[in-house]
């Protein structure tokens, strides 16, 4: 596998970086120690500019190439998850209840490795903007960075990102043109009736039977309102009500995650969810309060940028290890906001066998970091080549 030789030389240093980050996980926007570590490495590397405090703890670093040209953005998310680690590794999390269970420590390491190579060689024109983003898991840090103007402020013309993929063959890249990951919305419904003794239901307005009907009703959206060739998910994931076997409760609640790929489908799902819940509430004589949280949009690659990124990946790992038309998936990602703001592409990179993402036994494969760093570096050199 032709990892760039110079980046291969950084492998042990990159492992040290990654394991330090793994031992010191931080959540959401509160990535203060993580940002300080990244900024210190960037100063050692010798980037030209470091801009801190973007989206609270995010960083944008600039590396100038040789001669005029556009600015290409490379993004790595850096937050962890509220999970207790169960790897047993020597470099396991030192923070109770927090761990890098999604590999963002690896993402940061890959981008730092690419930064070191690009700052040393500078075999490209224009500039590179390195985007270290907090709060991908919770809070939409990608959206906040865009809202704070990073694309315009730094003149970013196109933007790219990678996510590690455990249990995908090591070094295999996967992407597609158009929609790659789904939008995600969350509905929380509180249902209020009139409680009382379970022996006298006629004296009550039972929220339990209303919730059951609502849950059954919203499942019909996919079978009766969605065009058969579209794709969407409506999954009810929580139901809470009741305190005892002989009491009809006063109220109850349920939650659902709602996912799709097209804006018009997303709006239809929202509309029908409200209509079904509100109509069922009227039929059962209960009150329903719906909190419908409009979450991350679909992650939609620019077709020509996805094709370009796939060709670059093939230079690093070989054509046989690149799937440029991989199936899209129902997971979500706030890199979507950056792709709404600028052309670009998002890719998955296989890291081989291991525990899945968000599992307490997950650990990023350190051997994958030089592969991802080589992809980022080669991407810049191919997108913005030196003048002949």
C-alpha positions as CSV (number, residue, x, y, z in Angstrom):
1,X,0.0,0.0,0.0
2,X,1.8,3.2,-1.2
3,X,1.5,5.4,1.9
4,X,3.6,8.4,1.3
5,X,7.1,7.5,2.4
6,X,7.6,10.7,4.4
7,X,4.3,10.2,6.2
8,X,5.3,6.6,7.0
9,X,8.2,8.1,8.8
10,X,5.8,9.8,11.1
11,X,3.9,6.6,12.1
12,X,5.3,6.3,15.6
13,X,4.9,10.0,16.3
14,X,1.3,9.8,15.1
15,X,0.6,6.8,17.3
16,X,1.9,8.8,20.3
17,X,-0.4,11.7,19.4
18,X,-3.4,9.5,18.9
19,X,-3.0,7.6,22.2
20,X,-2.5,10.8,24.1
21,X,-5.8,12.1,22.7
22,X,-7.5,8.8,23.5
23,X,-6.5,9.0,27.1
24,X,-7.9,12.5,27.5
25,X,-11.4,12.6,25.8
26,X,-13.6,15.6,26.0
27,X,-17.2,16.1,25.0
28,X,-19.1,18.4,22.6
29,X,-17.8,22.0,22.6
30,X,-15.7,21.5,25.8
31,X,-12.6,20.3,24.0
32,X,-10.2,22.7,25.7
33,X,-7.3,20.3,26.4
34,X,-7.8,18.7,23.0
35,X,-7.6,22.0,21.3
36,X,-4.5,23.0,23.3
37,X,-2.8,19.8,22.3
38,X,-3.6,20.3,18.6
39,X,-2.4,23.9,18.7
40,X,0.9,22.9,20.3
41,X,1.5,20.2,17.6
42,X,0.6,22.7,14.9
43,X,3.2,25.2,16.2
44,X,5.8,22.4,16.2
45,X,4.8,21.5,12.7
46,X,5.2,25.0,11.5
47,X,1.9,26.0,10.0
48,X,1.6,29.6,8.9
49,X,-1.5,30.6,10.8
50,X,-3.4,29.2,13.8
51,X,-6.9,30.6,14.6
52,X,-8.3,29.3,17.9
53,X,-11.7,29.7,19.7
54,X,-13.9,29.0,16.6
55,X,-17.1,27.3,17.7
56,X,-15.7,27.7,21.2
57,X,-12.9,25.2,21.0
58,X,-12.4,24.7,17.3
59,X,-9.3,25.6,15.3
60,X,-8.5,26.6,11.8
61,X,-4.9,26.4,10.7
62,X,-3.5,27.6,7.4
63,X,-0.6,26.2,5.4
64,X,0.5,28.3,2.4
65,X,1.6,26.6,-0.7
66,X,3.8,27.9,-3.5
67,X,2.2,30.6,-5.6
68,X,-1.4,31.8,-6.0
69,X,-4.3,29.4,-5.9
70,X,-7.5,28.6,-4.1
71,X,-7.9,27.3,-0.5
72,X,-8.9,23.7,0.1
73,X,-10.5,22.7,3.4
74,X,-9.7,19.5,5.3
75,X,-11.8,18.7,8.3
76,X,-11.4,16.5,11.4
77,X,-13.8,16.2,14.3
78,X,-12.3,16.0,17.8
79,X,-15.0,15.3,20.4
80,X,-15.5,12.0,22.3
81,X,-18.6,10.2,23.7
82,X,-20.2,9.8,27.1
83,X,-19.3,6.1,27.3
84,X,-17.3,4.2,29.9
85,X,-14.4,2.5,28.1
86,X,-13.9,-1.2,28.2
87,X,-10.9,-1.8,26.0
88,X,-8.4,-2.5,28.8
89,X,-5.7,-0.8,26.7
90,X,-2.7,0.8,28.3
91,X,-3.8,4.0,26.6
92,X,-7.5,3.7,27.8
93,X,-9.4,6.8,28.8
94,X,-8.3,8.4,32.0
95,X,-11.6,10.3,32.3
96,X,-14.5,8.3,33.9
97,X,-17.6,8.0,31.7
98,X,-15.9,9.5,28.6
99,X,-14.1,7.8,25.7
100,X,-13.1,8.2,22.1
101,X,-15.6,5.5,20.9
102,X,-16.0,6.9,17.4
103,X,-12.3,7.4,16.4
104,X,-12.2,11.2,16.4
105,X,-8.8,10.9,18.0
106,X,-7.7,9.1,14.9
107,X,-9.3,11.7,12.7
108,X,-7.3,14.5,14.4
109,X,-4.2,12.4,14.1
110,X,-4.6,11.8,10.4
111,X,-5.1,15.6,9.8
112,X,-2.1,16.4,11.9
113,X,0.0,13.9,10.0
114,X,-1.1,15.5,6.7
115,X,-0.4,18.9,8.1
116,X,3.2,17.9,9.0
117,X,3.8,16.6,5.5
118,X,2.2,19.6,3.8
119,X,4.0,22.2,5.9
120,X,7.3,20.4,5.2
121,X,7.0,19.8,1.5
122,X,4.6,22.5,0.3
123,X,4.2,20.9,-3.1
124,X,0.9,22.6,-3.9
125,X,-0.4,26.0,-4.9
126,X,-2.8,28.2,-2.9
127,X,-3.5,27.3,0.7
128,X,-4.8,24.5,2.9
129,X,-7.2,25.2,5.7
130,X,-7.2,22.6,8.4
131,X,-10.5,22.5,10.2
132,X,-10.4,20.9,13.7
133,X,-14.1,20.8,14.7
134,X,-15.7,20.2,18.1
135,X,-19.2,18.8,18.8
136,X,-19.9,16.4,16.0
137,X,-21.5,13.9,18.3
138,X,-23.7,16.4,20.1
139,X,-24.3,20.1,19.3
140,X,-23.6,20.4,15.6
141,X,-20.1,22.0,15.7
142,X,-19.9,21.9,11.9
143,X,-22.9,24.1,11.6
144,X,-21.5,26.5,14.2
145,X,-18.2,26.8,12.4
146,X,-20.1,27.5,9.2
147,X,-22.3,30.1,10.9
148,X,-19.2,31.8,12.3
149,X,-18.0,32.3,8.8
150,X,-15.1,30.0,8.4
151,X,-15.8,29.3,4.7
152,X,-15.8,33.0,3.7
153,X,-13.3,34.2,6.3
154,X,-10.6,31.8,5.0
155,X,-11.8,31.7,1.4
156,X,-12.4,27.9,1.4
157,X,-13.4,26.8,-2.1
158,X,-13.9,23.1,-1.4
159,X,-13.9,20.8,1.6
160,X,-13.2,17.2,2.4
161,X,-13.5,14.8,5.4
162,X,-12.9,11.2,6.3
163,X,-14.5,8.9,8.8
164,X,-12.9,5.6,10.0
165,X,-14.9,2.4,9.4
166,X,-14.2,-0.6,11.6
167,X,-15.0,-4.0,10.1
168,X,-14.5,-2.7,6.6
169,X,-11.3,-4.1,5.1
170,X,-8.2,-2.2,6.1
171,X,-7.5,0.7,3.8
172,X,-10.6,0.4,1.7
173,X,-12.2,3.7,0.9
174,X,-16.0,4.0,0.3
175,X,-17.9,7.0,-0.9
176,X,-20.6,7.9,-3.5
177,X,-21.8,10.8,-5.5
178,X,-24.8,12.5,-4.1
179,X,-26.4,11.5,-0.8
180,X,-24.0,9.4,1.4
181,X,-25.6,9.8,4.9
182,X,-29.1,10.6,6.0
183,X,-30.6,13.6,7.7
184,X,-31.6,13.0,11.3
185,X,-34.6,14.6,13.2
186,X,-35.8,13.7,16.7
187,X,-39.4,13.8,17.8
188,X,-40.3,13.8,21.5
189,X,-44.0,13.6,22.3
190,X,-45.6,14.2,25.7
191,X,-49.1,12.8,26.1
192,X,-51.3,14.0,28.9
193,X,-54.7,12.4,29.9
194,X,-56.4,11.9,33.2
195,X,-55.0,9.3,35.6
196,X,-56.8,7.1,38.1
197,X,-57.4,3.6,39.3
198,X,-56.8,0.8,36.9
199,X,-60.1,-0.8,38.0
200,X,-62.1,2.2,36.8
201,X,-60.8,3.1,33.3
202,X,-64.1,4.7,32.4
203,X,-63.2,7.5,34.9
204,X,-59.9,8.2,33.3
205,X,-58.5,9.4,30.0
206,X,-55.8,6.8,29.4
207,X,-52.5,8.1,27.8
208,X,-51.2,4.6,27.5
209,X,-53.6,3.4,24.8
210,X,-53.2,6.8,23.0
211,X,-49.4,6.4,22.9
212,X,-49.7,2.8,21.6
213,X,-52.0,4.0,18.8
214,X,-49.7,6.9,18.0
215,X,-46.7,4.6,17.8
216,X,-48.6,2.2,15.5
217,X,-49.8,5.1,13.4
218,X,-46.5,6.8,12.7
219,X,-45.2,3.4,11.4
220,X,-47.7,3.7,8.5
221,X,-45.9,6.8,7.2
222,X,-43.3,4.6,5.5
223,X,-45.8,2.1,4.1
224,X,-48.5,4.5,3.0
225,X,-47.0,8.0,2.5
226,X,-43.5,7.3,1.2
227,X,-42.8,6.6,-2.5
228,X,-41.6,3.0,-2.6
229,X,-38.2,4.0,-4.3
230,X,-37.4,6.6,-1.6
231,X,-35.6,5.6,1.6
232,X,-36.5,6.7,5.1
233,X,-36.6,5.5,8.7
234,X,-39.1,6.2,11.5
235,X,-37.9,4.4,14.6
236,X,-39.6,4.8,18.0
237,X,-36.8,4.3,20.5
238,X,-38.3,5.2,23.9
239,X,-41.7,4.9,25.6
240,X,-42.0,5.9,29.3
241,X,-45.2,5.9,31.4
242,X,-46.7,4.5,34.5
243,X,-45.7,3.8,38.0
244,X,-47.7,0.7,39.2
245,X,-49.7,-2.1,37.8
246,X,-53.0,-0.8,39.1
247,X,-52.7,2.9,38.2
248,X,-53.6,4.5,34.9
249,X,-51.0,7.2,34.7
250,X,-51.7,10.9,34.1
251,X,-49.2,11.2,31.3
252,X,-46.5,9.4,29.3
253,X,-44.0,10.1,26.5
254,X,-42.3,8.6,23.5
255,X,-39.4,9.5,21.2
256,X,-38.6,8.7,17.6
257,X,-35.6,9.1,15.3
258,X,-36.6,10.1,11.8
259,X,-34.1,9.8,8.9
260,X,-34.1,10.3,5.1
261,X,-32.1,11.7,2.2
262,X,-34.2,14.2,0.3
263,X,-35.5,17.6,1.7
264,X,-39.1,17.0,0.3
265,X,-39.2,13.6,2.0
266,X,-38.0,15.1,5.2
267,X,-40.8,17.7,5.2
268,X,-43.4,15.1,4.4
269,X,-42.2,13.0,7.3
270,X,-42.5,15.9,9.7
271,X,-45.9,16.9,8.4
272,X,-47.4,13.4,8.6
273,X,-45.9,12.8,12.0
274,X,-47.7,15.9,13.4
275,X,-50.9,15.0,11.6
276,X,-51.0,11.4,12.9
277,X,-50.0,12.3,16.5
278,X,-52.4,15.3,16.7
279,X,-55.3,13.4,15.1
280,X,-54.8,10.4,17.4
281,X,-54.7,12.7,20.4
282,X,-58.0,14.2,19.4
283,X,-59.5,10.7,18.8
284,X,-58.5,9.5,22.3
285,X,-59.2,12.8,24.1
286,X,-55.7,13.4,25.3
287,X,-53.3,16.3,24.8
288,X,-50.1,15.8,22.8
289,X,-47.1,18.2,22.9
290,X,-44.7,17.5,20.1
291,X,-41.0,18.7,20.2
292,X,-39.8,18.0,16.7
293,X,-36.0,18.8,16.7
294,X,-34.8,19.5,13.1
295,X,-31.3,17.9,13.2
296,X,-28.4,17.4,10.9
297,X,-29.3,17.5,7.1
298,X,-28.3,14.7,4.8
299,X,-24.6,14.5,3.9
300,X,-24.6,15.1,0.1
301,X,-21.4,14.8,-1.8
302,X,-20.8,17.0,-4.8
303,X,-20.6,14.3,-7.6
304,X,-17.5,15.6,-9.4
305,X,-15.7,16.1,-6.0
306,X,-16.6,12.6,-4.9
307,X,-15.3,11.1,-8.1
308,X,-12.1,13.2,-7.7
309,X,-11.6,12.0,-4.1
310,X,-12.1,8.4,-5.2
311,X,-9.4,8.8,-7.8
312,X,-7.0,10.2,-5.2
313,X,-7.8,7.4,-2.8
314,X,-7.0,4.9,-5.6
315,X,-3.5,6.5,-5.9
316,X,-2.9,5.7,-2.2
317,X,-4.6,2.3,-1.8
318,X,-5.1,1.0,-5.3
319,X,-8.2,1.0,-7.5
320,X,-9.4,-2.4,-6.1
321,X,-9.6,-0.9,-2.6
322,X,-11.9,2.0,-3.6
323,X,-15.7,1.7,-3.9
324,X,-16.8,5.0,-5.5
325,X,-20.5,3.9,-5.6
326,X,-20.9,2.5,-2.1
327,X,-24.4,2.2,-0.7
328,X,-25.6,5.2,1.3
329,X,-26.4,4.7,4.9
330,X,-28.9,6.0,7.5
331,X,-26.3,7.3,9.9
332,X,-25.9,11.1,10.1
333,X,-22.9,13.5,10.2
334,X,-22.7,17.3,10.7
335,X,-20.1,17.6,8.0
336,X,-23.3,17.9,6.0
337,X,-23.4,21.6,6.9
338,X,-19.9,22.2,5.4
339,X,-21.1,20.4,2.2
340,X,-24.1,22.7,2.1
341,X,-21.8,25.6,2.2
342,X,-19.1,24.4,-0.2
343,X,-18.5,21.7,-2.8
344,X,-16.7,18.7,-1.5
345,X,-16.9,15.1,-0.5
346,X,-16.9,12.8,2.6
347,X,-15.4,9.3,2.6
348,X,-15.2,6.2,4.8
349,X,-11.9,4.5,5.3
350,X,-11.7,0.9,6.5
351,X,-9.7,0.1,9.6
352,X,-10.1,-3.6,9.7
353,X,-11.7,-6.0,12.3
354,X,-12.7,-4.6,15.7
355,X,-15.5,-3.4,17.9
356,X,-18.0,-1.1,16.2
357,X,-18.3,2.6,16.5
358,X,-19.9,3.8,19.7
359,X,-19.0,0.5,21.4
360,X,-17.2,0.6,24.8
361,X,-14.6,-1.8,23.4
362,X,-13.8,0.3,20.3
363,X,-10.3,1.6,19.6
364,X,-9.0,3.3,16.5
365,X,-6.4,1.2,14.6
366,X,-3.2,3.2,14.7
367,X,-1.9,1.6,11.5
368,X,-4.7,3.4,9.6
369,X,-3.5,6.9,10.5
370,X,-0.7,7.1,7.9
371,X,-3.2,5.9,5.2
372,X,-5.7,8.7,6.0
373,X,-2.9,11.3,6.3
374,X,-1.5,10.2,2.9
375,X,-5.0,10.5,1.3
376,X,-5.4,14.1,2.7
377,X,-1.9,15.1,1.5
378,X,-2.3,13.6,-1.9
379,X,-5.7,15.2,-2.2
380,X,-4.2,18.7,-1.8
381,X,-1.4,18.0,-4.2
382,X,-3.8,16.8,-6.9
383,X,-6.4,19.5,-6.3
384,X,-4.0,22.3,-6.3
385,X,-0.9,21.3,-8.3
386,X,2.1,23.5,-8.7
387,X,2.3,25.4,-11.9
388,X,4.2,23.5,-14.6
